[in-house]
Amino acid sequence: DAKTTQPTSMDCAEGRAANLPCNHSTISGNEYVYWYRQIHSQGPQYIIHGLKNNETNEMASLIITEDRKSSTLILPHATLRDTAVYYCIVSLYGNKLVFGAGTILRVKS
Amino acid sequence: AAGVIQSPRHLIKEKRETATLKCYPIPRHDTVYWYQQGPGQDPQFLISFYEKMQSDKGSIPDRFSAQQFSDYHSELNMSSLELGDSALYFCASSLGGLAGSTGELFFGEGSRLTVL
């Protein structure tokens, strides 16, 4: 599975969009990009995933660059409840998910 | 909607003792994954099962074993417990295994094991 690189931490003002970047320069053609988050000591929560097209659901949007070497998770209107560790994971479809070092997102009022 | 159920939620054991954690997946889910998360660490994949067969193996110690039963629930057995085994243990479930999964894993709330 390809390795990912994320910022250690980020701050975001409540009500503003949170843009979380992820680099995955060694991603292979059939690997997907998954985003999960973990709110303090709770089980990780699925957010979104994609292959090469941009994806949007009720929680977030996922923007994948054309060369697929990086992606950005967008939380359009961050709230205090979005404070969590966000994990970008690259994996073959249906395979186990290997969690690396995620981004600590702090949403501040 | 029913979620992944893990039991017990908290467990305290002495060194060298044995512990068993249970996981009940979401109804109709056929794939179960176990993760270990030590203090301040990221979740580490241990093992997974699809249709009662081991489908993948990660950094699971030889002292640990797991299985998935006919009703799809899974148990993680840990023997000769060490202080370093103190962690949150998460179970996740999905539908479809390697070929059919949507990629969305549903995690339980975790079982916190403390080894004294």
Interface residues (C-beta under 8 A of the other chain):
Chain A: Y32 Y34 Y36 Q38 S41 Q42 G43 P44 Q45 Y46 H49 V85 Y87 S91 Y93 G94 N95 K96 L97 V98 F99 G100 A101 G102
Chain B: V4 Y33 Y35 D42 P43 Q44 F45 S48 D56 G58 L88 F90 A92 S94 G96 G97 L98 A99 G100 S101 G103 E104 L105 F106 F107 G108 E109 G110
